[in-house]
Amino acid sequence: MRKLTLIIVLQVIVFCVFAQSKTKVQISTEFGDMIIELHNDTPLHRDNFIKNVSNGWYDGTLFHRVLPYFMVQGGDPNSIGATADQSLGVDRCTKIPAEIRPHYFHKKGALAAARLPDNMNPEKVSSGCQFFIVQGYKHSVAQLDGAGKVIPPKHRAWYKAVGGYPFLDGDYTIFGQVIEGLEVLDLISAMPTHKNGGIKDRPTEDVSMTIKIIK
């Protein structure tokens, strides 16, 4: 009986360890690497991202949309080998049901799924390929009070001390977080971008990426 009890206890411990472990991925660019930890409680997005990375679908894609103090967006498969005047970002990927969790918010380094706007996508379903990483900026108390959202105290602390973009909270699925390499995010965000036409917000020089699973 004691032996059986011990076996059960060990099985529970092993289960808990594996349940709590998180997959990490590395996004590599010419500016350096970002290490991202994927959230386990957004399993549809996590598993889809792992599948895309494992298949090498992101290798050679571009950060095709860069908005300083907001976010950088990538993952469009059409960006591989794209010409300098090619418009990017039209989403033809599979869609994933929203997994919006109130405990995740758009602090700096948050990895979120891109999607079509509410007027075309009231259910907030996500792109199965395109994603963005939040840069944002540090907010004052007055800015947070005027954000039009109820922002929990701990989230407010992050937005004041580290930065982010609270205006998106509750509207996009966040499925990971940059845990190393935020300076790479800042460097990409500092790239000059086109200001007009179909290539608006695309960097004037391509910033490509490769992604691999590291744990």
C-alpha positions in Angstrom: 0.0 0.0 0.0 2.8 2.4 0.9 4.6 1.5 -2.3 1.5 2.3 -4.3 1.0 5.6 -2.5 4.6 6.5 -3.2 4.2 5.7 -6.9 1.1 7.9 -7.1 2.8 10.8 -5.3 5.8 10.6 -7.7 3.4 10.5 -10.7 1.6 13.6 -9.4 5.0 15.4 -8.9 6.1 14.5 -12.5 2.8 15.6 -13.9 3.0 18.9 -12.1 6.6 19.6 -13.3 5.7 18.9 -16.9 2.4 20.8 -16.6 4.3 23.9 -15.4 7.1 23.8 -17.9 6.8 26.2 -20.8 8.1 26.0 -24.3 10.7 28.6 -25.2 11.5 29.8 -28.7 14.3 32.0 -30.1 13.6 34.7 -32.7 16.9 35.5 -34.4 17.6 38.7 -36.4 20.6 40.6 -37.4 20.1 42.8 -34.3 20.3 39.8 -32.0 18.0 37.2 -30.4 14.8 37.4 -28.5 13.8 34.5 -26.2 10.1 34.1 -25.8 8.2 31.9 -23.4 4.9 30.5 -24.6 1.9 30.5 -22.3 0.4 27.1 -21.6 -3.2 28.4 -21.0 -3.5 29.5 -24.6 -3.0 26.0 -26.0 -4.5 26.6 -29.5 -2.1 29.5 -30.1 0.8 27.8 -28.4 0.5 24.6 -30.4 -0.1 26.4 -33.7 3.0 28.6 -33.2 5.1 25.5 -32.2 3.9 23.8 -35.4 4.7 26.8 -37.6 8.2 27.1 -36.0 8.9 23.3 -36.3 7.9 23.4 -40.0 10.3 26.3 -40.6 7.5 28.5 -41.9 8.8 31.7 -40.3 12.4 31.3 -41.5 13.1 34.2 -43.9 9.9 36.1 -43.1 10.1 39.8 -42.3 9.1 42.1 -39.6 6.9 43.9 -42.2 5.1 46.4 -40.0 6.9 48.5 -37.5 5.2 51.2 -35.4 7.6 52.8 -32.9 6.2 52.9 -29.3 3.5 50.5 -30.3 4.6 47.1 -31.8 6.5 45.2 -34.5 4.5 42.7 -36.6 5.8 39.7 -38.6 5.0 36.2 -39.8 3.4 36.9 -43.2 4.5 34.0 -45.4 4.3 36.3 -48.4 7.2 38.3 -47.0 9.7 35.6 -47.9 11.6 37.0 -50.8 9.3 40.0 -51.1 10.3 42.8 -53.5 11.0 46.2 -52.0 7.7 47.6 -53.3 5.5 44.7 -52.4 2.6 45.3 -50.0 2.5 42.8 -47.1 0.3 41.9 -44.3 -2.9 40.7 -46.1 -3.9 37.7 -44.1 -4.7 34.4 -45.9 -3.7 32.1 -43.1 -5.9 29.7 -41.1 -7.8 31.3 -38.2 -7.7 30.4 -34.5 -10.4 31.0 -32.0 -9.6 33.7 -29.5 -8.0 32.7 -26.2 -8.1 36.1 -24.5 -7.1 35.7 -20.8 -7.6 38.7 -18.4 -4.3 38.0 -16.5 -2.3 38.6 -19.7 -1.9 42.2 -20.8 0.0 44.2 -23.4 3.1 45.0 -21.4 6.4 45.4 -23.2 7.5 42.2 -24.8 4.0 40.6 -25.0 3.7 38.2 -28.0 0.2 38.4 -29.4 -1.7 37.1 -32.5 -2.5 39.6 -35.2 -6.1 39.6 -36.4 -8.6 41.5 -38.6 -10.4 44.5 -37.0 -13.6 44.2 -35.0 -15.9 45.4 -37.9 -14.8 42.4 -39.9 -14.1 40.0 -37.1 -16.4 40.5 -34.1 -15.3 37.2 -32.5 -11.7 38.4 -32.4 -10.4 35.3 -34.1 -6.6 35.3 -34.6 -4.4 34.9 -37.6 -2.8 31.4 -37.7 0.6 32.9 -38.8 1.0 36.6 -38.2 2.0 37.9 -34.8 3.1 41.1 -33.1 5.4 41.9 -30.2 4.5 44.9 -28.1 7.0 47.7 -27.5 4.7 50.4 -26.2 5.9 53.1 -23.8 5.8 54.1 -20.1 2.5 55.6 -19.1 1.7 58.3 -16.5 -1.2 57.9 -14.0 -3.2 60.3 -16.1 -2.7 58.4 -19.3 -3.7 55.1 -17.6 -6.8 56.8 -16.1 -7.7 58.0 -19.6 -7.2 54.7 -21.3 -10.9 53.9 -21.3 -10.3 50.5 -19.6 -10.3 49.3 -16.0 -6.6 48.5 -15.5 -5.8 46.3 -12.4 -3.2 47.8 -10.0 -0.4 45.3 -10.9 -0.9 45.9 -14.6 -0.8 49.6 -14.0 2.5 49.2 -12.2 4.0 47.4 -15.3 2.7 50.1 -17.6 4.2 52.8 -15.4 7.5 51.2 -14.7 8.3 49.1 -17.9 5.8 50.2 -20.5 3.4 48.7 -22.9 0.1 49.5 -24.7 -2.9 49.1 -22.5 -5.4 50.2 -25.2 -5.3 46.7 -26.7 -6.1 44.8 -23.5 -9.0 42.4 -23.8 -9.0 42.6 -27.6 -6.1 40.3 -28.7 -4.9 36.9 -27.7 -1.5 37.2 -25.9 0.2 33.8 -26.0 3.8 34.5 -25.0 6.3 36.9 -23.4 9.8 38.0 -24.3 12.0 37.1 -21.4 15.4 38.0 -22.9 16.4 40.4 -25.7 14.0 43.3 -25.3 16.8 45.5 -26.7 16.4 43.7 -30.0 12.7 44.7 -30.0 13.8 48.3 -29.4 16.3 48.1 -32.3 13.7 46.8 -34.7 11.3 49.5 -33.6 14.0 52.2 -34.3 14.2 51.2 -38.0 13.1 53.9 -40.4 9.9 53.0 -42.3 8.1 53.9 -45.4 5.4 56.6 -44.8 3.0 56.2 -47.7 1.3 53.7 -50.0 1.0 50.0 -49.8 4.4 49.6 -48.1 3.5 52.1 -45.3 5.1 51.1 -42.0 7.4 48.6 -43.7 11.1 49.1 -42.7 13.1 50.8 -45.5 15.6 47.9 -45.1 14.3 44.4 -44.6 14.6 42.9 -41.1 14.2 39.1 -41.5 14.0 36.4 -38.9 14.4 32.8 -38.1 12.7 31.1 -35.2 13.6 27.8 -33.4 12.4 26.0 -30.4 15.0 25.9 -27.7 13.1 24.1 -24.9 
